[in-house]
């Protein structure tokens, strides 16, 4: 959680195992989606694995699993 506003959930993901390159596996996306849905306040989830374009696919997969109320 950021230091100024405890209600905000901020998650920044850089790719794994290769930082900035790797896409996330479906089990990770599913677990992340559950975690995001469980939050009661605003959520910011940023995928920074952009070197080979994995961020967009990961973000769309997360939104699809988490549901429309997160967008």
VMD Tcl script that draws the C-alpha trace (Angstrom):
set ca {
  {0.00 0.00 0.00}
  {1.26 3.50 -0.70}
  {2.21 5.66 2.23}
  {-0.42 8.37 2.00}
  {-3.74 6.71 1.40}
  {-4.37 3.33 2.99}
  {-7.58 2.63 1.04}
  {-5.73 2.56 -2.29}
  {-4.26 -0.72 -3.49}
  {-1.35 -0.15 -5.87}
  {0.27 -3.13 -7.59}
  {3.03 -2.80 -10.18}
  {4.13 -5.95 -11.98}
  {7.29 -6.14 -14.06}
  {7.12 -9.65 -15.51}
  {8.47 -12.94 -14.25}
  {10.80 -14.74 -14.58}
  {12.41 -12.22 -16.97}
  {11.75 -8.69 -15.73}
  {10.04 -6.41 -18.28}
  {9.75 -9.24 -20.84}
  {7.87 -12.25 -19.47}
  {4.12 -12.68 -19.53}
  {2.43 -14.04 -16.43}
  {1.08 -17.59 -16.31}
  {-2.71 -18.15 -16.05}
  {-2.56 -19.36 -12.41}
  {-0.87 -16.10 -11.41}
  {-3.45 -14.04 -13.32}
  {-6.26 -15.97 -11.59}
  {-4.77 -15.39 -8.13}
  {-4.16 -11.72 -8.89}
  {-7.75 -11.31 -10.10}
  {-9.06 -12.78 -6.84}
  {-6.81 -10.45 -4.86}
  {-8.02 -7.42 -6.81}
  {-11.69 -8.37 -6.39}
  {-11.19 -8.69 -2.62}
  {-10.11 -5.05 -2.23}
  {-12.67 -2.63 -0.84}
  {-11.13 0.62 -2.08}
  {-9.70 1.84 -5.37}
  {-7.23 -0.45 -7.12}
  {-4.39 0.44 -9.47}
  {-2.70 -2.54 -11.10}
  {0.01 -1.69 -13.59}
  {1.72 -4.22 -15.83}
  {5.19 -2.98 -16.75}
  {6.28 -6.05 -18.73}
  {6.18 -4.05 -21.95}
  {9.49 -4.98 -23.65}
  {7.84 -7.61 -25.83}
  {4.23 -6.51 -25.46}
  {3.11 -8.88 -22.69}
  {1.53 -6.13 -20.58}
  {-1.58 -5.67 -22.70}
  {-2.43 -9.38 -22.80}
  {-1.84 -9.72 -19.06}
  {-4.01 -6.69 -18.31}
  {-6.85 -7.90 -20.53}
  {-6.69 -11.41 -19.03}
  {-6.78 -9.94 -15.52}
  {-9.79 -7.77 -16.34}
  {-11.60 -10.72 -17.92}
  {-11.06 -12.83 -14.79}
  {-11.66 -10.04 -12.26}
  {-14.92 -8.88 -13.78}
  {-16.27 -5.63 -15.20}
  {-16.45 -3.74 -11.91}
  {-12.67 -3.41 -11.81}
  {-12.26 -1.47 -15.05}
}
mol new
graphics top color blue
foreach p $ca { graphics top sphere $p radius 0.5 }
foreach p [lrange $ca 0 end-1] q [lrange $ca 1 end] { graphics top cylinder $p $q radius 0.2 }
display resetview
